[in-house]
């Protein structure tokens, strides 16, 4: 899978590394800002009763 993605990225290796870094940062921020808060609202540990 990673070899397929590496072959599909355009440019020389330096550009591929830069694009890979940008994609990883974008995925990280997408997870932190959208996915994890949504999943957290569905978890039962938010139902606190004292």
C-alpha atoms as a printed R data frame, in Angstrom:
   type eleno elety resid chain resno       x      y      z
1  ATOM     1    CA   UNK     A     1   0.000  0.000  0.000
2  ATOM     2    CA   UNK     A     2   2.732  2.462  0.916
3  ATOM     3    CA   UNK     A     3   4.712  1.621 -2.209
4  ATOM     4    CA   UNK     A     4   1.623  2.314 -4.301
5  ATOM     5    CA   UNK     A     5   1.136  5.717 -2.658
6  ATOM     6    CA   UNK     A     6   4.823  6.536 -3.030
7  ATOM     7    CA   UNK     A     7   4.705  5.750 -6.750
8  ATOM     8    CA   UNK     A     8   1.579  7.892 -7.226
9  ATOM     9    CA   UNK     A     9   3.065 11.011 -5.613
10 ATOM    10    CA   UNK     A    10   4.541 13.370 -8.214
11 ATOM    11    CA   UNK     A    11   8.089 14.669 -8.350
12 ATOM    12    CA   UNK     A    12  11.520 13.690 -7.107
13 ATOM    13    CA   UNK     A    13  12.057 12.056 -3.686
14 ATOM    14    CA   UNK     A    14  12.449 15.407 -1.870
15 ATOM    15    CA   UNK     A    15   9.039 16.551 -3.123
16 ATOM    16    CA   UNK     A    16   7.515 13.181 -2.251
17 ATOM    17    CA   UNK     A    17   8.819 13.497  1.317
18 ATOM    18    CA   UNK     A    18   7.387 17.002  1.599
19 ATOM    19    CA   UNK     A    19   4.003 15.882  0.263
20 ATOM    20    CA   UNK     A    20   4.024 12.903  2.623
21 ATOM    21    CA   UNK     A    21   4.703 15.202  5.574
22 ATOM    22    CA   UNK     A    22   1.906 17.569  4.522
23 ATOM    23    CA   UNK     A    23  -0.538 14.670  4.139
24 ATOM    24    CA   UNK     A    24   0.384 13.257  7.556
25 ATOM    25    CA   UNK     A    25  -0.092 16.640  9.242
26 ATOM    26    CA   UNK     A    26  -3.447 17.091  7.488
27 ATOM    27    CA   UNK     A    27  -4.634 13.648  8.619
28 ATOM    28    CA   UNK     A    28  -3.472 14.371 12.179
29 ATOM    29    CA   UNK     A    29  -5.418 17.640 12.338
30 ATOM    30    CA   UNK     A    30  -8.480 16.050 10.762
31 ATOM    31    CA   UNK     A    31  -8.448 13.347 13.422
32 ATOM    32    CA   UNK     A    32  -7.911 15.813 16.286
33 ATOM    33    CA   UNK     A    33 -10.495 18.361 15.158
34 ATOM    34    CA   UNK     A    34 -13.261 16.190 13.691
35 ATOM    35    CA   UNK     A    35 -13.017 12.465 14.301
36 ATOM    36    CA   UNK     A    36 -11.877 12.215 17.932
37 ATOM    37    CA   UNK     A    37 -14.375 14.785 19.304
38 ATOM    38    CA   UNK     A    38 -17.196 13.015 17.462
39 ATOM    39    CA   UNK     A    39 -16.166  9.614 18.834
40 ATOM    40    CA   UNK     A    40 -15.698 11.075 22.304
41 ATOM    41    CA   UNK     A    41 -19.303 12.289 22.365
42 ATOM    42    CA   UNK     A    42 -20.452  8.711 21.704
43 ATOM    43    CA   UNK     A    43 -18.421  7.156 24.531
44 ATOM    44    CA   UNK     A    44 -20.237  6.192 27.741
45 ATOM    45    CA   UNK     A    45 -17.664  7.794 30.082
46 ATOM    46    CA   UNK     A    46 -19.246 11.205 29.374
47 ATOM    47    CA   UNK     A    47 -22.359 10.184 31.323
48 ATOM    48    CA   UNK     A    48 -21.246 11.163 34.801
49 ATOM    49    CA   UNK     A    49 -23.660 10.804 37.696
50 ATOM    50    CA   UNK     A    50 -22.714 11.548 41.280
